[in-house]
Amino acid sequence: MKKGLHPEYNLITVRLADGTEFQIRSTLKGPVYVSDVDATNHPFYTGVRQFVDRAGRVEKFMRRYGKVTSQGHQKPEAEEEGK
């Protein structure tokens, strides 16, 4: 093996979201890796689905960009005032 080609492979502590800790060898820098998502809280493993408020997103879009014409372009404000 060539010298200086491969990264250092050290022992680190992995801390999961539920507080469980274990040690593993890794090339990560630092003594502790903290995981926010794991099998105890990820929807794939828990079966709990989170629904997004899609209506709120549409309303936010309409407030930000205003009315849109049938061609998909935004009407100029001067044209809207004349009608």
Contacts in CASP RR format, 6 or more apart in sequence:
PFRMAT RR
TARGET T0000
AUTHOR 0000-0000-0000
METHOD contacts of the structure
MODEL  1
MKKGLHPEYNLITVRLADGTEFQIRSTLKGPVYVSDVDATNHPFYTGVRQ
FVDRAGRVEKFMRRYGKVTSQGHQKPEAEEEGK
7 27 0 8 1.000
8 27 0 8 1.000
9 25 0 8 1.000
9 26 0 8 1.000
9 27 0 8 1.000
10 25 0 8 1.000
10 26 0 8 1.000
10 27 0 8 1.000
11 23 0 8 1.000
11 24 0 8 1.000
11 25 0 8 1.000
12 23 0 8 1.000
12 24 0 8 1.000
12 25 0 8 1.000
12 26 0 8 1.000
12 28 0 8 1.000
12 30 0 8 1.000
12 31 0 8 1.000
12 32 0 8 1.000
12 33 0 8 1.000
13 21 0 8 1.000
13 22 0 8 1.000
13 23 0 8 1.000
13 31 0 8 1.000
13 32 0 8 1.000
13 33 0 8 1.000
14 21 0 8 1.000
14 22 0 8 1.000
14 23 0 8 1.000
14 24 0 8 1.000
14 32 0 8 1.000
14 33 0 8 1.000
14 35 0 8 1.000
15 21 0 8 1.000
15 32 0 8 1.000
15 33 0 8 1.000
15 34 0 8 1.000
15 35 0 8 1.000
16 35 0 8 1.000
16 38 0 8 1.000
16 40 0 8 1.000
17 35 0 8 1.000
17 36 0 8 1.000
17 37 0 8 1.000
17 38 0 8 1.000
17 40 0 8 1.000
17 41 0 8 1.000
18 38 0 8 1.000
18 40 0 8 1.000
18 41 0 8 1.000
26 33 0 8 1.000
39 45 0 8 1.000
40 46 0 8 1.000
43 49 0 8 1.000
43 50 0 8 1.000
65 74 0 8 1.000
66 74 0 8 1.000
67 74 0 8 1.000
67 75 0 8 1.000
67 80 0 8 1.000
68 74 0 8 1.000
68 75 0 8 1.000
69 75 0 8 1.000
END
